[in-house]
Amino acid sequence: MKAKEFDQKFDNGEDILKYLELTKARRVEQEQKRVNVDFPIWMIHSLDKEAKRLGIPRQSLIKMLIAKHIEQARA
């Protein structure tokens, strides 16, 4: 199928998933990379308390806080 035909199907709202090879698909800039960060004990306790209050894991809270800070710094 030519790109023009594929684009037309997409523009018409047709299901194009059957034309895609998704087994190797990835989201750009969304790959995970493990990093190690050392926090003081008092900070871990504060993070755990806030994570428990929000009902989320500590790691999710840390990601949220860092993302929020980055967004604010960009603004």
N, C-alpha and C positions, 0 to 999 in steps of 0.2 A: 504494500500500500504506500502510496506517495504521501509526503508530508501534507500537501495541500488537501488531499482527501481526508486524512486523519484530522486535520484542523477543522474541516467542515463538519465532520461528525461530532467533534467536541462542541463546536459553536451551535450545532443544532440540538445539543443536549442528549445526544445518543450515548449509550454505554460504550466506552472505549477500553474498558479494562481487559477485555478479551484480546486486544491488540498489543497489550503491554507485557513485557517480561519482568515480573515483580520479584523473582527470587533473588536477584542481586541489587534490588533497589535500595537506596539509602537516602537519608535526609541530609543535605549539605549542612555542615557546621553543627550537626546534632550528634556526631559520634561521641561516645563516652571515653574519657581518659581519667584513669585513677590518679589521684594526688593524695599525698599525706600531709596533714596539717596538724601541728601540735598546738593545743589550747591549754591555758591554765585551768586547773580544777574548778575554780570558781565560775569560769565561763561555761564549762561543761555542765555544771549544775544549773546555771541559768538557762542554757540552751535546752536542757532536758525538761526543766519546769515549763518553759514556754511551749515546747513541742508537745508535752502532755496536755497542756491547756488547749492547744489547737487540735489535738488528736492526730498528730502526724509524727513520722519518725524524725529523729534529730537531723539526719542527713538531708531530708526534704526541707526542714526549717533553714538549715545553713544555706542550701541552694537558693531558697526563696529570698533570704536576707541579702545574699550577695547579688542576686539578679536585681533586686529592688535598688540597691545602692548603685549598681552600674547604670540602671535606667535614669536614676536621679542625677548622676554625674554627667550623663550625656545631655540632659535637658538644660 
